[in-house]
Amino acid sequence: MTSDTGAPAGYPRNLPRPPAAERVRPLIRDLSTENIAELAVRAREIGDVIPLWYGEGDLVTPAFIRDAAKAAFDAGQTFYVPDMRGAPALTQALAAYQTRLHGRPIARERSTVTPGGMQALALALQLVLDPGRNVVYLEPQWPNIANLIHLSGGEGRAVPLAFRDGDWRLDMDAVIAACDARTTAIVFSTPANPTGWTASREDLAALLAFGRERGIWIVSDEVYNRLYWDGPSAPSILEIAEDEDLVLSINSFSKAWAMTGWRVGWLVHPLSVAPQLAAMTQYMNSGIAATIQAGATVAIEQGEELVATMRERCREGVDLAYAALSQVPDVRLPTKPRGGMYVFFSLASEPDSAIACRRILEEAHVGLAPGWFFGAPARPYLRMCVARDPVQLESALDRMVAALRS
């Protein structure tokens, strides 16, 4: 029973009520966002800051994609999409695209459209992860992966990439050592955010073989798959996995198609779990707006020139950054990344990336992301997004070089 004030009967009116946050599930109570709030506030005070801390390009989504979404609006496509896993036109386009890209048939029913790559990852983990079991993931790593494992009730086990001869490499022995009878999945991104590490076909084959041996799911985040310099796409787990292997591939329209704000991605999965994913989609988000899916369909079908532009923009950005930063004795640059949209470097004189980012913000008016976001091995590093207009990027680099030399 409650009183007329809404408080439980007998609850003293003159005592302060505990904050509602104390009644939140313990699993979520300590969850916080990984952000650059302090730096961003200072950036607004400074003004004239070039923001290179976000994982986002600066190209507006091209007109041919926007026009397709507008046409869907004008045609009255404002109702539910009956197939919760995606409009038939989009899932068919994804099947044709992935079959062509990966050189083997990827059936339409194996792709589920999601509200962005983040939701694809959430679906993947909720599909396979029981509370109390563990997930092994590679780091340095996008912080959302570790936090989503926690949010899903699992134990995250970080395995550092080995750093040898100036390059990031997979340490398969360390991955195997981190797994036990309670391990449900191994998660990684390739090309990776923030390092640009890209799994070789040999790396992927080793991970897949181990997953088959132990019955462990392999979850490959391939959002940056098309932003790769040595071919039309980075090596993919989908090139070697059979239809019913325990393999889940995360992807998104955000990066290669300049659609970060559209919040649309997809999950590739074994055919047999399609009904479960349809049900999960129904209860978690009830599908994606038809208008958004219309834009995504045209992006897949007509967007190869755009993808090539984005890839070249990122490759040129990496080259510009390495050419400029290599002039500064204090800068430590790993081997050039093979893909992605980031340069990940450290300063010999400052092992604390938070202090280094603050210094660069104050002295160069350039915003970078501190490496501690991405795990313990990344603490000394700074992440710079290079998917920018080359003129603006050159200006940012000139400022940074001048400040770091001083």
ChimeraX attribute file (.defattr): number of C-alpha atoms within 10 A of each C-alpha:
attribute: neighborCount
match mode: 1-to-1
recipient: residues
	/A:1	8
	/A:2	10
	/A:3	11
	/A:4	8
	/A:5	8
	/A:6	9
	/A:7	13
	/A:8	12
	/A:9	11
	/A:10	9
	/A:11	12
	/A:12	10
	/A:13	11
	/A:14	6
	/A:15	7
	/A:16	7
	/A:17	10
	/A:18	8
	/A:19	8
	/A:20	7
	/A:21	11
	/A:22	9
	/A:23	9
	/A:24	11
	/A:25	9
	/A:26	10
	/A:27	11
	/A:28	13
	/A:29	11
	/A:30	9
	/A:31	12
	/A:32	8
	/A:33	9
	/A:34	13
	/A:35	13
	/A:36	16
	/A:37	10
	/A:38	9
	/A:39	20
	/A:40	16
	/A:41	10
	/A:42	14
	/A:43	20
	/A:44	10
	/A:45	10
	/A:46	12
	/A:47	9
	/A:48	11
	/A:49	18
	/A:50	18
	/A:51	19
	/A:52	21
	/A:53	22
	/A:54	17
	/A:55	19
	/A:56	18
	/A:57	23
	/A:58	10
	/A:59	13
	/A:60	12
	/A:61	18
	/A:62	14
	/A:63	9
	/A:64	14
	/A:65	22
	/A:66	19
	/A:67	14
	/A:68	20
	/A:69	23
	/A:70	17
	/A:71	14
	/A:72	17
	/A:73	15
	/A:74	11
	/A:75	10
	/A:76	11
	/A:77	16
	/A:78	12
	/A:79	9
	/A:80	12
	/A:81	18
	/A:82	12
	/A:83	15
	/A:84	21
	/A:85	28
	/A:86	25
	/A:87	21
	/A:88	16
	/A:89	14
	/A:90	25
	/A:91	22
	/A:92	18
	/A:93	19
	/A:94	26
	/A:95	19
	/A:96	17
	/A:97	16
	/A:98	21
	/A:99	17
	/A:100	12
	/A:101	17
	/A:102	17
	/A:103	12
	/A:104	14
	/A:105	17
	/A:106	26
	/A:107	18
	/A:108	21
	/A:109	21
	/A:110	20
	/A:111	27
	/A:112	26
	/A:113	27
	/A:114	29
	/A:115	19
	/A:116	24
	/A:117	24
	/A:118	21
	/A:119	22
	/A:120	25
	/A:121	27
	/A:122	18
	/A:123	19
	/A:124	22
	/A:125	25
	/A:126	19
	/A:127	13
	/A:128	14
	/A:129	20
	/A:130	14
	/A:131	14
	/A:132	13
	/A:133	18
	/A:134	24
	/A:135	26
	/A:136	24
	/A:137	24
	/A:138	22
	/A:139	27
	/A:140	27
	/A:141	26
	/A:142	19
	/A:143	17
	/A:144	17
	/A:145	23
	/A:146	23
	/A:147	17
	/A:148	18
	/A:149	25
	/A:150	19
	/A:151	18
	/A:152	17
	/A:153	19
	/A:154	22
	/A:155	19
	/A:156	21
	/A:157	19
	/A:158	21
	/A:159	22
	/A:160	21
	/A:161	22
	/A:162	16
	/A:163	13
	/A:164	10
	/A:165	9
	/A:166	12
	/A:167	16
	/A:168	19
	/A:169	17
	/A:170	20
	/A:171	15
	/A:172	16
	/A:173	8
	/A:174	14
	/A:175	20
	/A:176	15
	/A:177	9
	/A:178	17
	/A:179	18
	/A:180	13
	/A:181	10
	/A:182	13
	/A:183	22
	/A:184	23
	/A:185	26
	/A:186	27
	/A:187	25
	/A:188	22
	/A:189	27
	/A:190	25
	/A:191	30
	/A:192	27
	/A:193	27
	/A:194	29
	/A:195	31
	/A:196	25
	/A:197	23
	/A:198	26
	/A:199	23
	/A:200	17
	/A:201	15
	/A:202	10
	/A:203	17
	/A:204	21
	/A:205	16
	/A:206	13
	/A:207	22
	/A:208	21
	/A:209	14
	/A:210	17
	/A:211	20
	/A:212	15
	/A:213	9
	/A:214	13
	/A:215	15
	/A:216	25
	/A:217	25
	/A:218	24
	/A:219	24
	/A:220	24
	/A:221	27
	/A:222	24
	/A:223	25
	/A:224	26
	/A:225	23
	/A:226	24
	/A:227	29
	/A:228	25
	/A:229	16
	/A:230	10
	/A:231	9
	/A:232	15
	/A:233	18
	/A:234	24
	/A:235	24
	/A:236	22
	/A:237	26
	/A:238	23
	/A:239	18
	/A:240	16
	/A:241	18
	/A:242	14
	/A:243	16
	/A:244	11
	/A:245	18
	/A:246	19
	/A:247	24
	/A:248	26
	/A:249	24
	/A:250	26
	/A:251	25
	/A:252	28
	/A:253	22
	/A:254	22
	/A:255	23
	/A:256	26
	/A:257	27
	/A:258	21
	/A:259	25
	/A:260	20
	/A:261	12
	/A:262	16
	/A:263	17
	/A:264	25
	/A:265	26
	/A:266	26
	/A:267	24
	/A:268	27
	/A:269	25
	/A:270	20
	/A:271	16
	/A:272	12
	/A:273	13
	/A:274	17
	/A:275	12
	/A:276	11
	/A:277	21
	/A:278	19
	/A:279	13
	/A:280	18
	/A:281	23
	/A:282	14
	/A:283	11
	/A:284	11
	/A:285	12
	/A:286	18
	/A:287	24
	/A:288	23
	/A:289	18
	/A:290	22
	/A:291	23
	/A:292	20
	/A:293	27
	/A:294	23
	/A:295	24
	/A:296	28
	/A:297	23
	/A:298	19
	/A:299	26
	/A:300	19
	/A:301	13
	/A:302	13
	/A:303	18
	/A:304	15
	/A:305	10
	/A:306	16
	/A:307	20
	/A:308	17
	/A:309	15
	/A:310	23
	/A:311	26
	/A:312	16
	/A:313	20
	/A:314	28
	/A:315	23
	/A:316	17
	/A:317	23
	/A:318	24
	/A:319	15
	/A:320	16
	/A:321	21
	/A:322	18
	/A:323	12
	/A:324	14
	/A:325	19
	/A:326	13
	/A:327	11
	/A:328	17
	/A:329	12
	/A:330	15
	/A:331	18
	/A:332	17
	/A:333	18
	/A:334	18
	/A:335	16
	/A:336	17
	/A:337	24
	/A:338	21
	/A:339	27
	/A:340	33
	/A:341	34
	/A:342	27
	/A:343	25
	/A:344	26
	/A:345	22
	/A:346	23
	/A:347	19
	/A:348	11
	/A:349	11
	/A:350	14
	/A:351	13
	/A:352	17
	/A:353	24
	/A:354	21
	/A:355	13
	/A:356	22
	/A:357	22
	/A:358	21
	/A:359	16
	/A:360	18
	/A:361	23
	/A:362	17
	/A:363	15
	/A:364	21
	/A:365	21
	/A:366	25
	/A:367	26
	/A:368	24
	/A:369	27
	/A:370	27
	/A:371	25
	/A:372	19
	/A:373	23
	/A:374	24
	/A:375	18
	/A:376	14
	/A:377	17
	/A:378	23
	/A:379	18
	/A:380	21
	/A:381	30
	/A:382	25
	/A:383	28
	/A:384	24
	/A:385	26
	/A:386	30
	/A:387	27
	/A:388	21
	/A:389	15
	/A:390	15
	/A:391	9
	/A:392	12
	/A:393	21
	/A:394	17
	/A:395	12
	/A:396	20
	/A:397	20
	/A:398	15
	/A:399	17
	/A:400	21
	/A:401	18
	/A:402	12
	/A:403	17
	/A:404	18
	/A:405	11
	/A:406	8
